[in-house]
Amino acid sequence: MRAKFRYIVNSMQGLNGTEKILLIFLSSALFVFLVLGIIVLVNFIKLQRSIMRAATNIEEFTHKATQLSELMKKTGPLFKLFSASSDLLHKRKK
C-alpha cells in the first residue's frame, strides 16, 4: 500500500501548480459524481420496489373486482326476482 502511495506522490512531483490544481479538481468532481450516482441508484431501486408493490395491489384489486362482477352476473336474475316480489308485496300493502 505504501509503495502505491509513494508512486502517486512521486508521479505528482513532476506536475506544476496548475496541473496539480486541475488534477485535484477533476478527482473531486469524479468523486462527487460517483456519490451522486450511488444515491440516484439507491433511490431508483426504492422507487422500483414501491411501483412493484403498487402494481401487485392493483392486480389483486382487479382480480377481486372481476370475481365480484362474475358473481353479480350469476346472481343478477335472482336479485331481480327478489326485487320484483318485494315490489309486489309493497304494492299489495298499500
C-alpha positions in Angstrom: 0.0 0.0 0.0 2.8 2.4 0.9 4.5 1.6 -2.4 1.4 2.7 -4.3 1.1 5.9 -2.3 4.8 6.7 -2.9 4.3 6.1 -6.6 1.4 8.5 -6.7 3.4 11.1 -4.7 6.4 10.7 -6.9 4.3 11.0 -10.1 2.8 14.2 -8.8 6.2 15.8 -8.3 6.6 16.3 -12.0 3.4 18.4 -12.2 3.4 22.1 -12.0 0.9 24.1 -9.8 -1.8 24.4 -12.4 -1.7 20.7 -13.3 -2.0 19.7 -9.6 -5.0 22.0 -9.1 -6.7 20.6 -12.2 -5.9 17.1 -11.1 -7.4 17.7 -7.7 -10.5 19.5 -9.2 -11.2 16.6 -11.6 -10.7 14.0 -9.0 -13.1 15.8 -6.7 -15.7 16.2 -9.5 -15.4 12.5 -10.3 -15.9 11.6 -6.6 -19.0 13.8 -6.4 -20.5 12.3 -9.5 -19.8 8.8 -8.1 -21.5 9.6 -4.8 -24.5 11.2 -6.7 -24.7 8.2 -8.9 -24.9 5.9 -6.0 -27.6 8.0 -4.3 -29.7 8.1 -7.5 -29.3 4.3 -8.0 -30.5 3.6 -4.4 -33.5 6.0 -4.8 -34.3 4.4 -8.2 -34.3 0.9 -6.6 -36.6 2.2 -3.8 -39.0 3.7 -6.4 -39.0 0.5 -8.4 -39.9 -1.6 -5.3 -42.8 0.8 -4.4 -44.1 0.6 -8.0 -43.9 -3.2 -7.9 -45.9 -3.2 -4.7 -48.5 -0.8 -6.1 -48.8 -3.0 -9.3 -49.3 -6.1 -7.1 -52.1 -4.3 -5.1 -53.8 -3.1 -8.3 -53.6 -6.6 -9.8 -55.2 -8.1 -6.7 -57.9 -5.4 -6.7 -58.8 -6.0 -10.4 -58.9 -9.8 -9.7 -61.4 -9.2 -6.9 -63.4 -6.8 -9.0 -63.6 -9.4 -11.8 -64.7 -12.0 -9.3 -67.4 -9.7 -8.0 -68.7 -8.9 -11.5 -68.9 -12.6 -12.3 -70.8 -13.2 -9.1 -73.2 -10.3 -9.9 -73.8 -11.8 -13.4 -74.7 -15.1 -11.8 -76.9 -13.7 -9.0 -78.4 -10.9 -11.1 -81.6 -12.8 -12.2 -82.1 -14.0 -8.6 -81.8 -10.4 -7.3 -84.3 -9.2 -9.9 -86.7 -11.9 -8.8 -86.5 -10.9 -5.2 -86.8 -7.2 -6.0 -89.9 -7.9 -8.2 -91.5 -9.9 -5.4 -90.7 -7.2 -2.9 -92.3 -4.6 -5.1 -95.4 -6.8 -5.4 -95.7 -7.1 -1.7 -95.3 -3.4 -1.1 -98.0 -2.6 -3.7 -100.4 -5.1 -2.0 -99.8 -3.5 1.4 -100.8 -0.1 0.1 
